[in-house]
């Protein structure tokens, strides 16, 4: 199975990519994809509550079971004043 991960803002700059394809086997969760991303891009800061997870443009959790062709985004928090 393959899912895609989309990057925005500082994530896109750190990965130098808008989107990557992540190969997975068996039943996998969003947390497995996050671990894969952290291993591929050790300089990318995706920690704790620094982001909101979406799967197919819907807010999700790290325990969400993935399906082939799902689109995952770790949306960075945006602040302003």
Backbone as XML, in Angstrom:
<?xml version="1.0"?>
<chain id="A" units="angstrom">
  <residue number="1" name="UNK">
    <atom name="N" x="0.852" y="-1.168" z="0.000"/>
    <atom name="CA" x="0.000" y="0.000" z="0.000"/>
    <atom name="C" x="0.896" y="1.228" z="0.000"/>
  </residue>
  <residue number="2" name="UNK">
    <atom name="N" x="0.415" y="2.269" z="-0.642"/>
    <atom name="CA" x="1.131" y="3.547" z="-0.684"/>
    <atom name="C" x="0.170" y="4.651" z="-0.262"/>
  </residue>
  <residue number="3" name="UNK">
    <atom name="N" x="0.672" y="5.541" z="0.608"/>
    <atom name="CA" x="-0.075" y="6.746" z="0.989"/>
    <atom name="C" x="0.803" y="7.937" z="0.643"/>
  </residue>
  <residue number="4" name="UNK">
    <atom name="N" x="0.217" y="9.106" z="0.571"/>
    <atom name="CA" x="1.010" y="10.298" z="0.297"/>
    <atom name="C" x="0.968" y="11.227" z="1.498"/>
  </residue>
  <residue number="5" name="UNK">
    <atom name="N" x="2.070" y="11.943" z="1.680"/>
    <atom name="CA" x="2.177" y="12.932" z="2.744"/>
    <atom name="C" x="2.465" y="14.273" z="2.092"/>
  </residue>
  <residue number="6" name="UNK">
    <atom name="N" x="1.651" y="15.254" z="2.428"/>
    <atom name="CA" x="1.810" y="16.591" z="1.875"/>
    <atom name="C" x="2.476" y="17.484" z="2.915"/>
  </residue>
  <residue number="7" name="UNK">
    <atom name="N" x="3.396" y="18.330" z="2.444"/>
    <atom name="CA" x="4.124" y="19.235" z="3.320"/>
    <atom name="C" x="3.748" y="20.679" z="3.024"/>
  </residue>
  <residue number="8" name="UNK">
    <atom name="N" x="3.723" y="21.498" z="4.083"/>
    <atom name="CA" x="3.391" y="22.916" z="3.967"/>
    <atom name="C" x="4.391" y="23.745" z="4.766"/>
  </residue>
  <residue number="9" name="UNK">
    <atom name="N" x="4.557" y="24.984" z="4.381"/>
    <atom name="CA" x="5.365" y="25.941" z="5.132"/>
    <atom name="C" x="6.786" y="25.480" z="5.382"/>
  </residue>
  <residue number="10" name="UNK">
    <atom name="N" x="7.203" y="25.546" z="6.648"/>
    <atom name="CA" x="8.563" y="25.171" z="7.030"/>
    <atom name="C" x="8.846" y="23.703" z="6.734"/>
  </residue>
  <residue number="11" name="UNK">
    <atom name="N" x="7.814" y="22.868" z="6.784"/>
    <atom name="CA" x="7.994" y="21.448" z="6.450"/>
    <atom name="C" x="8.432" y="21.294" z="4.997"/>
  </residue>
  <residue number="12" name="UNK">
    <atom name="N" x="7.797" y="22.046" z="4.124"/>
    <atom name="CA" x="8.141" y="21.984" z="2.696"/>
    <atom name="C" x="9.577" y="22.454" z="2.476"/>
  </residue>
  <residue number="13" name="UNK">
    <atom name="N" x="9.969" y="23.493" z="3.196"/>
    <atom name="CA" x="11.335" y="23.993" z="3.070"/>
    <atom name="C" x="12.338" y="22.956" z="3.588"/>
  </residue>
  <residue number="14" name="UNK">
    <atom name="N" x="12.024" y="22.307" z="4.712"/>
    <atom name="CA" x="12.939" y="21.327" z="5.303"/>
    <atom name="C" x="13.069" y="20.067" z="4.457"/>
  </residue>
  <residue number="15" name="UNK">
    <atom name="N" x="11.973" y="19.650" z="3.838"/>
    <atom name="CA" x="11.996" y="18.419" z="3.031"/>
    <atom name="C" x="12.308" y="18.685" z="1.572"/>
  </residue>
  <residue number="16" name="UNK">
    <atom name="N" x="12.205" y="19.951" z="1.175"/>
    <atom name="CA" x="12.370" y="20.359" z="-0.216"/>
    <atom name="C" x="11.426" y="19.581" z="-1.130"/>
  </residue>
  <residue number="17" name="UNK">
    <atom name="N" x="10.229" y="19.349" z="-0.610"/>
    <atom name="CA" x="9.233" y="18.598" z="-1.370"/>
    <atom name="C" x="7.832" y="19.021" z="-0.949"/>
  </residue>
  <residue number="18" name="UNK">
    <atom name="N" x="6.942" y="19.047" z="-1.913"/>
    <atom name="CA" x="5.540" y="19.358" z="-1.638"/>
    <atom name="C" x="4.808" y="18.110" z="-1.139"/>
  </residue>
  <residue number="19" name="UNK">
    <atom name="N" x="5.213" y="16.955" z="-1.665"/>
    <atom name="CA" x="4.520" y="15.711" z="-1.338"/>
    <atom name="C" x="5.452" y="14.533" z="-1.584"/>
  </residue>
  <residue number="20" name="UNK">
    <atom name="N" x="5.341" y="13.514" z="-0.732"/>
    <atom name="CA" x="6.088" y="12.281" z="-0.960"/>
    <atom name="C" x="5.145" y="11.090" z="-0.868"/>
  </residue>
  <residue number="21" name="UNK">
    <atom name="N" x="5.559" y="9.996" z="-1.451"/>
    <atom name="CA" x="4.813" y="8.742" z="-1.386"/>
    <atom name="C" x="5.480" y="7.870" z="-0.330"/>
  </residue>
  <residue number="22" name="UNK">
    <atom name="N" x="4.673" y="7.274" z="0.541"/>
    <atom name="CA" x="5.193" y="6.441" z="1.619"/>
    <atom name="C" x="4.679" y="5.016" z="1.427"/>
  </residue>
  <residue number="23" name="UNK">
    <atom name="N" x="5.596" y="4.066" z="1.216"/>
    <atom name="CA" x="5.187" y="2.669" z="1.075"/>
    <atom name="C" x="4.955" y="2.053" z="2.458"/>
  </residue>
  <residue number="24" name="UNK">
    <atom name="N" x="3.853" y="1.351" z="2.601"/>
    <atom name="CA" x="3.515" y="0.698" z="3.864"/>
    <atom name="C" x="3.081" y="-0.736" z="3.598"/>
  </residue>
  <residue number="25" name="UNK">
    <atom name="N" x="3.258" y="-1.581" z="4.584"/>
    <atom name="CA" x="2.766" y="-2.946" z="4.456"/>
    <atom name="C" x="1.879" y="-3.265" z="5.651"/>
  </residue>
  <residue number="26" name="UNK">
    <atom name="N" x="0.859" y="-4.066" z="5.412"/>
    <atom name="CA" x="-0.040" y="-4.447" z="6.491"/>
    <atom name="C" x="-0.910" y="-3.312" z="6.975"/>
  </residue>
  <residue number="27" name="UNK">
    <atom name="N" x="-1.506" y="-3.514" z="8.129"/>
    <atom name="CA" x="-2.344" y="-2.479" z="8.740"/>
    <atom name="C" x="-1.441" y="-1.445" z="9.384"/>
  </residue>
  <residue number="28" name="UNK">
    <atom name="N" x="-1.543" y="-0.216" z="8.932"/>
    <atom name="CA" x="-0.699" y="0.867" z="9.448"/>
    <atom name="C" x="-1.552" y="2.044" z="9.873"/>
  </residue>
  <residue number="29" name="UNK">
    <atom name="N" x="-1.003" y="2.788" z="10.826"/>
    <atom name="CA" x="-1.664" y="3.971" z="11.367"/>
    <atom name="C" x="-0.886" y="5.224" z="10.976"/>
  </residue>
  <residue number="30" name="UNK">
    <atom name="N" x="-1.495" y="6.370" z="11.223"/>
    <atom name="CA" x="-0.833" y="7.650" z="10.978"/>
    <atom name="C" x="0.471" y="7.719" z="11.760"/>
  </residue>
  <residue number="31" name="UNK">
    <atom name="N" x="0.487" y="7.190" z="12.963"/>
    <atom name="CA" x="1.707" y="7.214" z="13.779"/>
    <atom name="C" x="2.867" y="6.502" z="13.089"/>
  </residue>
  <residue number="32" name="UNK">
    <atom name="N" x="2.579" y="5.443" z="12.326"/>
    <atom name="CA" x="3.627" y="4.744" z="11.578"/>
    <atom name="C" x="4.200" y="5.633" z="10.476"/>
  </residue>
  <residue number="33" name="UNK">
    <atom name="N" x="3.347" y="6.407" z="9.843"/>
    <atom name="CA" x="3.802" y="7.331" z="8.803"/>
    <atom name="C" x="4.667" y="8.427" z="9.426"/>
  </residue>
  <residue number="34" name="UNK">
    <atom name="N" x="4.256" y="8.929" z="10.576"/>
    <atom name="CA" x="5.044" y="9.956" z="11.248"/>
    <atom name="C" x="6.437" y="9.423" z="11.582"/>
  </residue>
  <residue number="35" name="UNK">
    <atom name="N" x="6.532" y="8.206" z="12.052"/>
    <atom name="CA" x="7.830" y="7.601" z="12.349"/>
    <atom name="C" x="8.677" y="7.490" z="11.083"/>
  </residue>
  <residue number="36" name="UNK">
    <atom name="N" x="8.062" y="7.090" z="9.984"/>
    <atom name="CA" x="8.758" y="6.996" z="8.694"/>
    <atom name="C" x="9.301" y="8.372" z="8.281"/>
  </residue>
  <residue number="37" name="UNK">
    <atom name="N" x="8.467" y="9.395" z="8.410"/>
    <atom name="CA" x="8.862" y="10.757" z="8.033"/>
    <atom name="C" x="10.026" y="11.234" z="8.907"/>
  </residue>
  <residue number="38" name="UNK">
    <atom name="N" x="9.945" y="10.977" z="10.205"/>
    <atom name="CA" x="11.015" y="11.403" z="11.116"/>
    <atom name="C" x="12.325" y="10.707" z="10.777"/>
  </residue>
  <residue number="39" name="UNK">
    <atom name="N" x="12.267" y="9.445" z="10.354"/>
    <atom name="CA" x="13.481" y="8.723" z="9.979"/>
    <atom name="C" x="14.066" y="9.251" z="8.674"/>
  </residue>
  <residue number="40" name="UNK">
    <atom name="N" x="13.211" y="9.620" z="7.733"/>
    <atom name="CA" x="13.673" y="10.138" z="6.439"/>
    <atom name="C" x="14.192" y="11.566" z="6.535"/>
  </residue>
  <residue number="41" name="UNK">
    <atom name="N" x="13.597" y="12.352" z="7.413"/>
    <atom name="CA" x="13.932" y="13.771" z="7.544"/>
    <atom name="C" x="14.198" y="14.106" z="9.019"/>
  </residue>
  <residue number="42" name="UNK">
    <atom name="N" x="15.369" y="13.706" z="9.546"/>
    <atom name="CA" x="15.641" y="13.926" z="10.970"/>
    <atom name="C" x="15.649" y="15.403" z="11.381"/>
  </residue>
  <residue number="43" name="UNK">
    <atom name="N" x="15.881" y="16.307" z="10.450"/>
    <atom name="CA" x="15.882" y="17.737" z="10.769"/>
    <atom name="C" x="14.493" y="18.349" z="10.809"/>
  </residue>
  <residue number="44" name="UNK">
    <atom name="N" x="13.504" y="17.607" z="10.378"/>
    <atom name="CA" x="12.128" y="18.104" z="10.348"/>
    <atom name="C" x="11.532" y="18.018" z="11.746"/>
  </residue>
  <residue number="45" name="UNK">
    <atom name="N" x="11.051" y="19.140" z="12.233"/>
    <atom name="CA" x="10.500" y="19.164" z="13.584"/>
    <atom name="C" x="9.004" y="18.891" z="13.554"/>
  </residue>
  <residue number="46" name="UNK">
    <atom name="N" x="8.655" y="17.678" z="13.929"/>
    <atom name="CA" x="7.259" y="17.267" z="14.086"/>
    <atom name="C" x="7.163" y="16.611" z="15.457"/>
  </residue>
  <residue number="47" name="UNK">
    <atom name="N" x="6.928" y="17.415" z="16.468"/>
    <atom name="CA" x="6.924" y="16.918" z="17.833"/>
    <atom name="C" x="5.649" y="17.284" z="18.570"/>
  </residue>
  <residue number="48" name="UNK">
    <atom name="N" x="5.245" y="16.411" z="19.457"/>
    <atom name="CA" x="4.142" y="16.693" z="20.369"/>
    <atom name="C" x="2.909" y="17.244" z="19.708"/>
  </residue>
  <residue number="49" name="UNK">
    <atom name="N" x="2.499" y="18.403" z="20.164"/>
    <atom name="CA" x="1.280" y="19.048" z="19.671"/>
    <atom name="C" x="1.585" y="20.180" z="18.711"/>
  </residue>
  <residue number="50" name="UNK">
    <atom name="N" x="2.685" y="20.071" z="17.982"/>
    <atom name="CA" x="3.103" y="21.133" z="17.069"/>
    <atom name="C" x="2.327" y="21.141" z="15.757"/>
  </residue>
  <residue number="51" name="UNK">
    <atom name="N" x="1.413" y="20.197" z="15.575"/>
    <atom name="CA" x="0.722" y="20.082" z="14.297"/>
    <atom name="C" x="-0.655" y="19.454" z="14.485"/>
  </residue>
  <residue number="52" name="UNK">
    <atom name="N" x="-1.468" y="19.605" z="13.460"/>
    <atom name="CA" x="-2.783" y="18.987" z="13.383"/>
    <atom name="C" x="-2.722" y="17.954" z="12.267"/>
  </residue>
  <residue number="53" name="UNK">
    <atom name="N" x="-3.207" y="16.756" z="12.522"/>
    <atom name="CA" x="-3.166" y="15.689" z="11.525"/>
    <atom name="C" x="-4.470" y="15.661" z="10.744"/>
  </residue>
  <residue number="54" name="UNK">
    <atom name="N" x="-4.343" y="15.576" z="9.415"/>
    <atom name="CA" x="-5.524" y="15.335" z="8.586"/>
    <atom name="C" x="-5.264" y="14.125" z="7.694"/>
  </residue>
  <residue number="55" name="UNK">
    <atom name="N" x="-6.323" y="13.384" z="7.455"/>
    <atom name="CA" x="-6.297" y="12.287" z="6.484"/>
    <atom name="C" x="-7.425" y="12.565" z="5.503"/>
  </residue>
  <residue number="56" name="UNK">
    <atom name="N" x="-7.066" y="12.686" z="4.251"/>
    <atom name="CA" x="-8.037" y="13.017" z="3.201"/>
    <atom name="C" x="-8.817" y="14.280" z="3.539"/>
  </residue>
  <residue number="57" name="UNK">
    <atom name="N" x="-8.083" y="15.285" z="4.036"/>
    <atom name="CA" x="-8.630" y="16.612" z="4.361"/>
    <atom name="C" x="-9.626" y="16.620" z="5.510"/>
  </residue>
  <residue number="58" name="UNK">
    <atom name="N" x="-9.577" y="15.602" z="6.363"/>
    <atom name="CA" x="-10.424" y="15.565" z="7.562"/>
    <atom name="C" x="-9.529" y="15.418" z="8.782"/>
  </residue>
  <residue number="59" name="UNK">
    <atom name="N" x="-9.818" y="16.180" z="9.821"/>
    <atom name="CA" x="-9.036" y="16.089" z="11.049"/>
    <atom name="C" x="-9.044" y="14.642" z="11.524"/>
  </residue>
  <residue number="60" name="UNK">
    <atom name="N" x="-7.869" y="14.178" z="11.942"/>
    <atom name="CA" x="-7.715" y="12.778" z="12.302"/>
    <atom name="C" x="-6.881" y="12.650" z="13.568"/>
  </residue>
  <residue number="61" name="UNK">
    <atom name="N" x="-6.603" y="11.411" z="13.935"/>
    <atom name="CA" x="-5.766" y="11.114" z="15.095"/>
    <atom name="C" x="-4.566" y="10.282" z="14.649"/>
  </residue>
  <residue number="62" name="UNK">
    <atom name="N" x="-3.615" y="10.147" z="15.530"/>
    <atom name="CA" x="-2.439" y="9.337" z="15.229"/>
    <atom name="C" x="-2.784" y="7.850" z="15.154"/>
  </residue>
  <residue number="63" name="UNK">
    <atom name="N" x="-3.926" y="7.450" z="15.721"/>
    <atom name="CA" x="-4.334" y="6.038" z="15.721"/>
    <atom name="C" x="-5.201" y="5.658" z="14.520"/>
  </residue>
  <residue number="64" name="UNK">
    <atom name="N" x="-5.446" y="6.589" z="13.635"/>
    <atom name="CA" x="-6.296" y="6.343" z="12.464"/>
    <atom name="C" x="-5.669" y="5.267" z="11.573"/>
  </residue>
  <residue number="65" name="UNK">
    <atom name="N" x="-6.438" y="4.212" z="11.252"/>
    <atom name="CA" x="-5.960" y="3.178" z="10.332"/>
    <atom name="C" x="-6.026" y="3.699" z="8.909"/>
  </residue>
  <residue number="66" name="UNK">
    <atom name="N" x="-4.958" y="3.470" z="8.172"/>
    <atom name="CA" x="-4.843" y="4.015" z="6.821"/>
    <atom name="C" x="-5.306" y="3.031" z="5.756"/>
  </residue>
  <residue number="67" name="UNK">
    <atom name="N" x="-5.725" y="3.597" z="4.639"/>
    <atom name="CA" x="-6.126" y="2.846" z="3.458"/>
    <atom name="C" x="-5.212" y="3.247" z="2.300"/>
  </residue>
  <residue number="68" name="UNK">
    <atom name="N" x="-5.100" y="2.394" z="1.287"/>
    <atom name="CA" x="-4.293" y="2.767" z="0.123"/>
    <atom name="C" x="-4.748" y="4.108" z="-0.457"/>
  </residue>
  <residue number="69" name="UNK">
    <atom name="N" x="-3.784" y="4.905" z="-0.881"/>
    <atom name="CA" x="-4.006" y="6.193" z="-1.523"/>
    <atom name="C" x="-4.506" y="7.293" z="-0.595"/>
  </residue>
  <residue number="70" name="UNK">
    <atom name="N" x="-4.509" y="7.068" z="0.722"/>
    <atom name="CA" x="-4.861" y="8.144" z="1.648"/>
    <atom name="C" x="-3.855" y="9.276" z="1.515"/>
  </residue>
  <residue number="71" name="UNK">
    <atom name="N" x="-4.314" y="10.504" z="1.781"/>
    <atom name="CA" x="-3.465" y="11.686" z="1.767"/>
    <atom name="C" x="-3.387" y="12.226" z="3.195"/>
  </residue>
  <residue number="72" name="UNK">
    <atom name="N" x="-2.170" y="12.279" z="3.714"/>
    <atom name="CA" x="-1.942" y="12.689" z="5.095"/>
    <atom name="C" x="-1.222" y="14.030" z="5.100"/>
  </residue>
  <residue number="73" name="UNK">
    <atom name="N" x="-1.635" y="14.887" z="6.026"/>
    <atom name="CA" x="-0.979" y="16.174" z="6.201"/>
    <atom name="C" x="-0.770" y="16.404" z="7.688"/>
  </residue>
  <residue number="74" name="UNK">
    <atom name="N" x="0.420" y="16.853" z="8.036"/>
    <atom name="CA" x="0.723" y="17.276" z="9.391"/>
    <atom name="C" x="0.755" y="18.794" z="9.351"/>
  </residue>
  <residue number="75" name="UNK">
    <atom name="N" x="-0.398" y="19.408" z="9.537"/>
    <atom name="CA" x="-0.533" y="20.859" z="9.398"/>
    <atom name="C" x="0.124" y="21.596" z="10.547"/>
  </residue>
  <residue number="76" name="UNK">
    <atom name="N" x="1.070" y="22.470" z="10.256"/>
    <atom name="CA" x="1.696" y="23.234" z="11.330"/>
    <atom name="C" x="0.723" y="24.244" z="11.909"/>
  </residue>
  <residue number="77" name="UNK">
    <atom name="N" x="0.881" y="24.522" z="13.194"/>
    <atom name="CA" x="0.045" y="25.562" z="13.802"/>
    <atom name="C" x="0.430" y="26.909" z="13.236"/>
  </residue>
  <residue number="78" name="UNK">
    <atom name="N" x="-0.570" y="27.721" z="13.039"/>
    <atom name="CA" x="-0.355" y="29.062" z="12.504"/>
    <atom name="C" x="-0.784" y="30.041" z="13.589"/>
  </residue>
  <residue number="79" name="UNK">
    <atom name="N" x="0.085" y="30.962" z="13.905"/>
    <atom name="CA" x="-0.216" y="31.940" z="14.939"/>
    <atom name="C" x="-0.147" y="33.347" z="14.385"/>
  </residue>
  <residue number="80" name="UNK">
    <atom name="N" x="-0.733" y="34.209" z="15.085"/>
    <atom name="CA" x="-0.708" y="35.603" z="14.668"/>
    <atom name="C" x="-1.049" y="36.503" z="15.828"/>
  </residue>
  <residue number="81" name="UNK">
    <atom name="N" x="-1.049" y="37.754" z="15.544"/>
    <atom name="CA" x="-1.327" y="38.628" z="16.668"/>
    <atom name="C" x="-2.058" y="39.838" z="16.315"/>
  </residue>
</chain>
